[in-house]
C-alpha cells in the first residue's frame, strides 16, 4: 500500500487485501477494482478512547474505512495535497487537514497544553485550532491538505524554525514548540496591527508550512 501524488491536488492510493486505509468522508474521487468504503466509528487504530477524546474536544472529522483490492483517487475541495511518510515517529496535524492515512498508523488526540504548557493553549487559540490536535504515530503514509501548496522545512537543534502560526500545517519528529510575541514584524510589511505571534519549533524533525494564512 502507498500514496502517489498524481498532481498538486490529487493522490492515488493502492489498496491491498488484508490492509486498510482511512480517508476523510467525501474525499474519494474515483476508484478501480474491488474496493469498499464504510463509515469509520473508531477512526484508525487509536480505538474507542481516542474517538471519545476527539468527540469531547469537538474536533472529530468523519472518516471512511477503505478496504479491498484496487486503486483510489483522493482529493478534497481543490486543496493542495502533501504526502508525508512516517518512520516510527509522530505527526501532529489538525483533523480537518487529513485527507487520507494508512491503517498501520495509530491515531490519537493530544491536548495542546501538554506540548508548550499555557503557551501551547494560546497557540491553539491564535491559530484557530482549538485546544486539541490529532496525532498519527508509527510507520506509514499520510496525505494532508493545505491552501496554496506546502513547503517542508527541516528542524535541527542548531537551526530552530520560526513559523507564522496561521501558515502552520503540521510537524513531526522530536520537536518542541513555543509561542512568542514579536512586536511589529507584520506591521513592517503592512499585514497586521499591534502584536503578532511566532511559533518557534526546535529539536529534530520537520515542519510543514502552507503558502496561505487561511484555514480549511
N, C-alpha and C positions, 0 to 999 in steps of 0.2 A: 504494500500500500504506500501511497505517497501523493504529493501535490505537485502539479506542474503549472507554472504561470503561462497561460495562453496569451494574455496581453496584460496591460496595466490594471484592468478591471475585472478579470475573469481567471479562474483556475480550473484545472481538470484534476479530478481525484480518481485514483484507481481503487476499486473496491474488490476485496478478495474474500472467498468463502471462509467462514470461521472468524473473520475480523469485522470490526465495526468502526464507523466514524460518526461524529456529531456535527450538525450544521445548524445555523440559525434558520428558523422556520421561514419559508418563503424565499430562501436563497437558491434553491435548485432551479437551474435554467433549462437543462436538457440532460438526458442520460441514455446510455446504450447498455444492453444486457439485461440480466435478471436482477434488478435492484429493487429493494423495498424501502419505504420511508414511513416511519411510525413516530408519533409524538413521544418525546422522552420526558418521563416524570422525574428521573433522578439526575439527568444532566451530566453524564460521564461517570467516572469511577470514584467520584467523591462520596457517593452513597447518599443515604437519606439525610444525615446530619448536614452534609454540605448543601443539599437542596433546601433544608429548613433555614439554614443560615442565610442563604440568598433571598428566600422569601421574606424572612423577618427584616432583612435590610431593605426590602422593596426594590432590589436591583437584579431580580431574576429575569433572564432573557429566554423566551421559549425556544427549545431546541428540538431537532429531529434526529432520530437514530437512523443511520443509513447502513444497510447490510445487503449482502448478496454477492453477485459477480458481474462486474462491468465497469463502466466509467461514467462519471457525473461531472457536469459543468456547473460551477457555483459562481454567483455574483449577486450583488445586492445594492440597489439604489444608485447604481453608476459610480459607487465609491471605488477609489483605488485600493488594490489588494497587495499585501506583502506576506510572503511565506517565510516563517521563522522555524528553523529546525532546532529542537532542544535535545541536548545530550546529557540528560540526567539533572539538569538544573531547573530552576523555577521561573516561569514567565508571569509577570504582573501586568494585567491588562483589564480594561473595563469590559463587562459582559456584552454591552451593545456593540463593541468593536469586533467581536468574534464572528467570523464568517463560517469557519469550519475547523475542526481539530480531530486528530486521530484518537481512537478509543484507548490506546495504550497510555494516554496521559491521565493523570489524576487531577480532577478539578476540585477546587476549594474556594473559600471566601476568607479574606483577611481584613481585619479592622485596621484602617489606616493609622490610627493612633499607636498601633503596635510597631510601626516602622516610621519612626520620627516623632513619637510622643505627641504632644499637643500640636506641634508644627505639622505633623502628619495629618491631623484632623483639619487644620487650617488649610493645608494643601487641597484636601478634598472639597472644601467649600470654595476656594479660589478657582479651581478647575471646573467646578460644577459636577464633579464625580461622586459627591456624597461621601459617606464615612467608610464605605467598604469598597474593596476591589476584588477582582477574580484572580485566582492563581491556577496555573497549569504546570504540573511537575512530572518529570520523567523523560522518557525517550520517545520522540515523535515529532510530527509537524503540526504547525498551527498557521492558519491564514487569518490575518487581521485586516480591518478596513480603516481607511483614513481619507481625509479631504486633501486633494491636490498632490498625492504621492507621498512616499515615506522614505526617509533617509536614515540609515543606521550609523550611529556614532559609537566607536569603541570607548570604553571607560577603563582607566587603569589607575592604580594608586598615585602615580606621578602626574596623571593628567585627568583630574575631575572635569565633569562636563556641566555647564550651566544651561538650562533649558527654560524657555518661556512655558509656564505651566499650561497655557491654553494650546500649545503646539505638541505637548507630550502625548504619546500614543501608548507606549509600553516599555518595559525594560526587563532584562533577565540577567542572571548571574548573581554573584555575591556583592550586591550593591546596596549602599546606604543612601537615603535621600534626606535632604534638609532644605526647608523653605526659608529664604531670606528676602529682606526688602532691599530695593535698590532705587534710591531717590533719583528721579529724572531720567532713567535710562530709556524710557519710552518717550518722555517729553522732548528729548533732544531730536527725535525724528518725527515729532508731531503726531504720535499714535496713542497718547494716553494723557492722563492728568493725575497729579498727586503721586502717591507712592505706587510702585509696581513690585511684583514678586519675581524672584528667580528660583527655579528648582535646581539645587546642586546635587549631582549624583557622583558618588565616589566609590572606589573599590575595584572589582574586576567583573567586567560584563559588557553590556551594550545597551544603549537607549535608542528608541525609535521615535523620530520626530516627523510630524506632518507639515506640509507646506501651506498651512492654513491655521486659523485660530477658531474654526467652527467646530462645535460638537456634532456628532452624527444625529 
